[in-house]
């Protein structure tokens, strides 16, 4: 490196990474009421028990949290029937995804993901100096054969979002097992099951059994979609040797005290989770039917959101719809970065928000 550089410079490749852009949360000036439907948050909010638990921590913010998040890991293990020693908790599940890339990828390696998958996969792969390999999907769904065809001797990780964001599609677990069976034993399969709680399909599994029996599979989960997005709580379940490796490089207090206590209360409040899932099941179906009835194509979703495709004409494009809805306080997510330049992703909201969007779109499409 030259010694006469005028300022510190990032290492090669860092400035080639496209920064992640989250969904917007504000409306144009003058809009008095805003319905944020851009980040797949829980419209019912956090569990009241989680709120109370977080309040109780407020008087103890001078004390460091337990660096192992032992009680939170035990609560997760209790609910899901797991060994807490095989669980790592994190600052949102995206931290775990980054740690996995940092641990198992090196310059010259490759990591595979599908073309419309969560954008942070590519970011973390590039940050590790490895090569991101995006694989074509079939009907906006992961294609196992295409993924396996993309695996080379340089492949070290396959990331699979199941269900996927922003499409809301999923792979039956028979297909996930077929994918795993076709991978070399030295390739890590990461099952990102951020939306698992919402899936109501008999052929779906989050990946607990496979992550508990295979040496090269982990499952990641989050508390965000059930009401703790602001607390940033995620977790991973996997083999002991991977847990050991990740524990060596994660931050010593990567889950804060408030998040730990809110997480414990949240995962044990099964009634709140059931209310959230029931609400989603009702309104996901309603929104899908209403949007289809307006002549819009909706990708079939099993998550807590819908991907809405707009007509090709400029007057009724996704960009025009986004501007129209935003001016009325309905904030949806542009998904151009995910490969859908003419679509919007809408989180399932409250009844008021859901009905409001449909009414606004009826007027927009007639204009």
Secondary structure, DSSP 8 states (H G I E B T S, - for coil): --TT-SS----TTGGGS-----------TT----EE-SS---TT-S-HHHHHHHHHHGGGTTS---TT-HHHHHHHHHHHT--GGGEEEESSHHHHHHHHHHHH--TT-EEEEETTS-THHHHHHHHTT-EEEEE--BTTB--HHHHHHH--TTEEEEEEESS-TTT-----HHHHHHHHHHS-TTSEEEEE-TTGGG---TT---SHHHHHH-SSEEEEEESGGGTTTTT--EEEEE-HHHHHHHHTTS-TT-S-HHHHHHHHHHHH-HHHHHHHHHHHHHHHHHHHHHHHHTT-EEE--SSSEEEEE--SSGGGSHHHHHHHHHTTTEE-EEEGGGTEEEEEEEE---HHHHHHHHHHHHHHHH-
